[in-house]
Amino acid sequence: MASTTCEFSSRCAVFAGRSVRADAAMRYREHYCMGDCSACARWALAIAIGIDEVPDELLPHQHDRADAYLIQAV
């Protein structure tokens, strides 16, 4: 399977390493940003409400938090 880079990577706090330590950012980028983007809570929330509305502190594995944020946003 060919890996693709997430369409939101240029504006993502996790991809840029702004919201997590460098070692964690690298692991997230490998697994989510350049792997299975659809498994990322940030990606799913960005699809639903736009990348600019995704909180920087939301991590890719925090689907419950993303769901709660989406409920508040609507």
N, C-alpha and C positions, 0 to 999 in steps of 0.2 A: 504494500500500500504506500503510495507516495504521500509524503507529508506536505501540508500546506500551511502557510502562515495565516493566522487569524486576520480577518478583514478589519478588526478594530485595534490591531497591535500598535499602530502609530499614535493612538490616543489613549492607550490603556496604562493605568498607573502600575499595575502588576508587571506588565511587559517591560515598562521603562525602569522598573525597580524602585519606584518612588514610595511604595507602600509596604515593602517587605525587605528583609535583609538580602544581600546579594546572592547568597547560596540558595535561599528559598526561591528567589525570583528566577534563578537559573532552572531549578527543578520544575517550577510552574510553567515556565516558557517551554521546556522540553515536552512536558506532559500535555498541557492544554493549548498553549499558543501556537506551537508548531507540531501538534499531534492531533488529538481529538477535540477540536474547538467546541463541538456541540455538547461536550461533557462539562463545560465551564459555566459556572453560575453567572459570571460577569458577562459572558457572551450572550447567554439566554436573556438576561436583563437588558442588555444593550439592544438586542433584537426587539424586545417588547417596548422599551421606552426611550431608546437612544443612548449612545455611549456617553454623552455629556451629562446624563442624569445618573449614571452608575457611580455610587460612592467609592472614593479611592480606597477606603479600608475594607471593602468587600473582597474576599478571597475566592479563588476559582472553585473551591470545594464547598462553599457555604450556600448551598441551594435553599435551605430553610430560611436563611436571612434574606436571600434574594426574593423569595416568595413573599415574605413579610413586607419587604420594601415595596414590592409591586402592588400589594394590597393597599398600602398607605398612599401610593402615588395616584391611584385611580379614585 
